[in-house]
């Protein structure tokens, strides 16, 4: 996982919040349209066209918010990449070291779990042997 600067992280957080807000608005509009359709009231062609336009606008807003969120994340990643290069540490080295550390930690946890399981099996075998006397 890459460590972002405070400004980049804040920008990514704001973009994600905007995307969530737009998605909520789209869901609300879709629910309102579904509620009106389920009401069984006869409406004219113009009302149906307005609802369809509102649904398309909500979908477009959600897509725009998602694109803005992705753009903010890309900008944050680019900012972090430039920051790391400025300090003479290339991001791919950092990621590789971080990945290696995570893999080592995972391997150590798996080894500990295997040792615990083996010890439990030995204890269970001893218990069975001793309880048979």
C-alpha positions in Angstrom: 0.0 0.0 0.0 1.4 3.4 -0.9 1.6 6.1 1.7 0.1 9.3 0.4 0.8 12.9 1.4 -1.8 14.6 3.5 -3.1 16.8 0.6 -3.4 13.9 -1.8 -5.2 11.8 0.7 -7.6 14.6 1.5 -8.3 15.1 -2.2 -8.9 11.4 -2.7 -11.2 11.4 0.4 -13.2 14.4 -0.9 -13.6 12.8 -4.3 -14.8 9.5 -2.7 -17.3 11.5 -0.6 -18.6 13.3 -3.7 -18.9 10.0 -5.5 -20.8 8.5 -2.6 -23.1 11.5 -2.4 -23.8 11.3 -6.2 -24.5 7.6 -5.9 -26.9 8.2 -3.0 -28.7 10.9 -5.1 -29.0 8.5 -8.0 -30.4 5.8 -5.8 -32.9 8.2 -4.3 -34.0 9.4 -7.8 -34.3 5.8 -9.0 -36.3 4.9 -5.9 -38.6 7.9 -6.4 -39.2 6.9 -10.0 -39.9 3.3 -9.1 -42.3 4.5 -6.4 -44.2 6.7 -8.8 -44.3 3.8 -11.3 -45.6 1.4 -8.7 -48.4 3.9 -7.7 -50.5 2.8 -10.6 -51.4 6.4 -11.6 -51.9 7.0 -15.2 -49.4 9.5 -16.4 -48.9 11.1 -19.8 -46.0 10.5 -22.1 -44.3 13.7 -21.0 -44.2 12.5 -17.4 -42.5 9.2 -18.4 -40.0 11.1 -20.5 -39.2 13.4 -17.6 -38.6 10.4 -15.3 -36.4 8.7 -17.9 -34.4 11.9 -18.3 -34.0 12.2 -14.5 -32.8 8.6 -14.3 -30.3 9.2 -17.2 -29.1 12.4 -15.4 -28.7 10.5 -12.1 -26.7 7.7 -13.9 -24.6 10.3 -15.6 -23.9 12.1 -12.3 -22.9 8.8 -10.7 -20.6 8.0 -13.6 -19.1 11.5 -13.5 -18.5 11.2 -9.7 -16.8 7.8 -10.2 -14.6 9.3 -12.9 -13.7 12.2 -10.6 -12.9 9.8 -7.8 -10.6 7.8 -10.1 -9.0 11.0 -11.4 -8.3 12.1 -7.8 -6.8 8.7 -6.9 -4.6 8.9 -10.0 -3.5 12.4 -9.1 -2.8 11.3 -5.6 -0.7 8.4 -6.9 1.2 10.6 -9.3 1.9 13.1 -6.5 3.2 10.4 -4.3 5.3 9.1 -7.1 6.9 12.5 -7.7 7.4 13.0 -4.0 9.2 9.7 -3.7 11.4 10.4 -6.7 12.2 13.8 -5.3 13.6 12.1 -2.2 15.6 9.7 -4.3 13.4 6.6 -3.5 11.6 5.1 -6.4 8.1 3.9 -5.6 8.5 0.5 -7.2 11.4 -0.2 -4.7 9.2 0.9 -1.9 6.3 -1.2 -3.0 8.6 -4.2 -3.5 10.1 -3.9 0.0 6.6 -3.4 1.5 5.3 -6.5 -0.4 8.3 -8.6 0.7 7.7 -7.5 4.3 4.1 -8.5 4.1 4.9 -11.8 2.5 7.5 -12.5 5.2 4.9 -11.7 7.9 2.4 -13.9 6.3 4.9 -16.8 6.0 5.8 -16.4 9.7 2.1 -16.5 10.7 1.5 -19.6 8.7 4.6 -21.3 10.2 3.4 -20.4 13.7 -0.1 -21.8 12.9 1.4 -25.0 11.6 3.5 -25.4 14.7 0.5 -24.8 16.9 -1.5 -27.4 14.9 1.3 -29.9 15.2 1.6 -29.3 18.9 -2.1 -29.8 19.3 -2.0 -33.1 17.4 0.9 -34.3 19.6 -0.9 -33.3 22.7 -4.1 -35.0 21.6 -2.2 -38.2 20.7 -0.5 -38.2 24.1 -3.8 -37.7 25.8 -5.3 -40.6 24.0 -2.3 -42.8 24.8 -2.3 -41.8 28.5 -6.1 -42.1 28.8 -6.1 -45.6 27.5 -4.2 -46.9 30.5 
